């Protein structure tokens, strides 16, 4: 039955034909760095969980598996527990190296890609043959973080993450009396506590420490300023890697390098160097965005991830994730969002995409979710996200996470009228809900982009069930995402970007 059908339906008589273009989207090729300061840390993301034998520091290995939609190496136990909890059917021809969370139906995950360098602060946009900043008006520095240090800033320290593993083993030949370290972030905010221990449910403090130092050197310091950090002979990164080498196991040397790193970075912060450098930046590299979001996820969602499997199949109460590289592709490369725009996620789950939009783009980001467990985890993420942004000295866009039915939520309805990009992971939505969404899109401003996993306009090849309202108000383009872009399958699939027509 046509949407809004009936005698008074002015759209019913002669529905216009819709042009649908099919465009294959290739997986973005990771940017290769000019230098590679380390082999150990470049293979794992910062908040990776320990995966070595007790009593030794973690050995280098291919990118560890993660339950998070961002580059990390969270432990096998939680990932396996989440996979078992999900009622989905494994995809055919599953890649043995592609371990993702198999939620039944819905959206978000990532891909590490290797090292960043200072040049990745700029994205290439097609404007003749020149490279330009995508959003020169964005201000990255969190002024409050630098002018008002909070001694009591509340965030979840790595050792405070709930764990079922009580058999913790110190690494690098240490004892439980000397495993504590603190890491300085590139702001005057408090340091985070870590523990140099091995455990299946524990943050790998060795890899986290090395990765944090790398990210600070690569993204907050100029070449000369970064020399004490990146020097291949005696820089902090080199010393940390050497001390944690399986054949050396120098706990004292590792802790000494951390202390000197903290002191050096704090001196740069107090001298105003970090703040000055941030003021010159206008965007964040995708890997830094991923690392920060991964820290948030691992401290809030990961310990309670089993709650996300408690939903009913065949209803609108279904959970799934669009993964990190997919969102970067959509918001940064295809819709080219900027910090003065508005993003809305209808069915925002635990808030992953909303937080990524606010951090990576710097825009106002609004989400709405109706599943209670997902809403509770989203609130926890938003709280930790705010604190983590201060630790990293970064100003994210305004975040609003709403609860309930987005068809009735007044905040969401008003946001839709201002929205520049709307995301709807409607892969598992019922036909009624998709029809209701088309009615809501009547209020979108001309030019607004709607990203969806199912088209709101029936394929032009079909001779029946034409969606009159959808075909009247939306121009649709069809694309294809590759494997590894969604959480519920390893296979690729179609997605659609619809543009609201002018009135």
Beta strands, then each sheet from edge to edge (+ up, - down):
strand 1: 20-24
strand 2: 107-108
strand 3: 169-170
strand 4: 180-183
strand 5: 192-195
strand 6: 197-198
strand 7: 321-322
strand 8: 342-346
strand 9: 364-369
strand 10: 399-403
strand 11: 421-424
strand 12: 449-452
strand 13: 474-481
strand 14: 493-500
sheet 1: 1+ 13+ 14- 12+ 11+ 8+ 9+ 10+
sheet 2: 2+ 7+
sheet 3: 3+ 6-
sheet 4: 4+ 5-
end
